[in-house]
Every structure is written in C-alpha cells, then in structure tokens.
Amino acid sequence: MGKKAERSSRARSLSRRLALQALYQWQLTGQSGVELLDQYASDEGYPQVDADYFAGILRGVTGAGESLDATLGALIDRPVAQLDPIEHAVLLIGAYELKNNLDIPYRVVINEAVELTKSFGGIDGHKYVNGVLDKLAARLRATEVQAPKE
C-alpha cells in the first residue's frame, strides 16, 4: 500500500471514529446532522480525518436512520431501541457503508466496525456487531461475499 493509500485508509478510520462519537451524541441528544457536523469540525483531531467521508457518514446515517434501523431490526435478536448506544452507532455506520460505499470491500467495513466496538463498546460487543454485519453483507453484497477469495 502506498503512502497516499495508507493516509487515506487512516483518515477514513479516523472519520469513522469521529462519526461514532457524533452518532452516539445524536442518539442521546437528537441534534441534527448539520449541528453535529459544525460541532465536530472544530474537534482538535478533525484535520486528520477525511472530512468528506466523515460528513457523508454523518449525513447519511442521520438522514436515513429509520431506514437503516429497519434493515438492522430484521437481523437482530432484540428491538433496535434496546441496543447499546455504541453498538447501535457502529451498526448504523456499518450498515450505511455496506449499502452506500460499494468501493469499500465488505470485509473492510466489518473489520473497521469490529475494531471500533472493541475500542469503545462492551466486552463482547464486537462479536455481536460482527455477526450482524456478516448477515447484512450476505444480503446486500451477496456477489462480493460469495466471490472466491483471492
């Protein structure tokens, strides 16, 4: 991986991390995506993120939250409202990326979600997130999931 690709990958990872914080806050406060975008754009770590990617996740998830929750609701073992807020935010990010960012391999989306959950979620939350996003990837990206591994 070249330096530019490595920086881009790191910037996207940081974007997801910041989006997780913003979406956690969104769940608790109900602030709009625009308000959160303005607030987090002044975060000290913001210059290291991919600003467009962060904005895309934040706008996408806050704009399609109900639809994403309905998609997730069909795959989980409890009502969406009973999900831990961190796991819920990570699942929303993962669902959004699997649906809308087809240029990112599904394995990368799932791995990033698992890593976020390991860092910020409950003890075994990453296993739950992995299982849900595996099921979602099989539905949304069946051709990619079933393709032979290189």
Stockholm file with secondary structure:
# STOCKHOLM 1.0

chainA/1-150         MGKKAERSSRARSLSRRLALQALYQWQLTGQSGVELLDQYASDEGYPQVDADYFAGILRGVTGAGESLDATLGALIDRPVAQLDPIEHAVLLIGAYELKNNLDIPYRVVINEAVELTKSFGGIDGHKYVNGVLDKLAARLRATEVQAPKE
#=GR chainA/1-150 SS CCHHHHHHHHHHHHHHHHHHHHHHHHHHHCCCHHHHHHHHTTSTTGGGSCHHHHHHHHHHHHHSHHHHHHHHHTTSSSCGGGSCHHHHHHHHHHHHHHHHCTTSCHHHHHHHHHHHHHHHSCTTHHHHHHHHHHHHHHHHCHHHHHSCCC
#=GC SS_cons         CCHHHHHHHHHHHHHHHHHHHHHHHHHHHCCCHHHHHHHHTTSTTGGGSCHHHHHHHHHHHHHSHHHHHHHHHTTSSSCGGGSCHHHHHHHHHHHHHHHHCTTSCHHHHHHHHHHHHHHHSCTTHHHHHHHHHHHHHHHHCHHHHHSCCC
//
